[in-house]
Amino acid sequence: MKVEVLKFYPFEVSIKKPRILAYADVEIEGMMIIKGVKLFESKHGGYFVQVPECLSMKSRVLLESIRRAVVDTFKSVRSSDG
């Protein structure tokens, strides 16, 4: 599945984990746009995403594709800031 990050809004809200790191709007296969995907850092140091409550992801492959695209964008933005 081709997932493209259209807009990316990095920030940090709290020092407690899990903490939110960013919001993103993503496009899937040029057919669907999902706005408000949240990127979190887990208490164990990994990353996970949360899609808006109005969506239910039944495809783990699709959810992983979204997570990978958002995390890659986050790492790219973070490395260009430093």
Secondary structure by P-SEA (a helix, b strand, c coil): ccccccbbbbbbcccccccccccbbbbcccccccccbbbbbccccbbbbbcccccccccaaaaaaaaaaaaaaaaaaaaaac
